[in-house]
Structure formats: C-alpha cells, structure tokens
Amino acid sequence: MYAMLSLDLDRLTTSDQRKIFYEHLKNEKWVKISKVTTTWRASFEASVTEAGAIQTTKNDVAMAAKKAGVTSYDAIVHIGANEPAAF
C-alpha cells in the first residue's frame, strides 16, 4: 500500500521551518517526489488498513509541523495499491 501526500505550507513559513518540517518527514520514511513541489510518497506494509495509513500520515504531518513551528498548512493524501507514477 502506498500513500501520496501533497502539502501547502503557509507562505510565511521560513526556509528553516521548511527544512525542519521536511527532515521530520524524511525521518518517518517519506520520500519527496522530485518532479512535483511539496509532494511525497510513502509505503506501508500490506497489513496496514487505508484508515491506518491515513492516520499515520496525519500524525507524521502534525508532528513535522509541531517540530518546525508551522501552525498553518493544507494537506491531501491518497492511499492506493500502486506506487505513485511521476513523469
């Protein structure tokens, strides 16, 4: 199971805050998709439910925001059986 996450951080977010935010996502095994700005992917074990993957994603983003001091962001996640295709 895979997740694709797209983020919009508040325009007032500093470059240092972004760095901390992104580092936390990387530490949680998220991989930045190089072709699209602020889009990430992660893989989950087959036993993880869709609801579980969504909750884990929410937790990862919330913790990244907390660590970075980011108070405003928008996020969207899609869960699917196949890895996102970048082109």
Buried (B, 14 or more C-beta within 10 A) or exposed (E): BBBBBBBEBEEEBEEEBBEBBBEBBEEBEBEBBEEEEBBBBBBBEEEBEEEBBBEBBEEBBEBBBEBBEBEEBEBEBEBEEEEBEEE
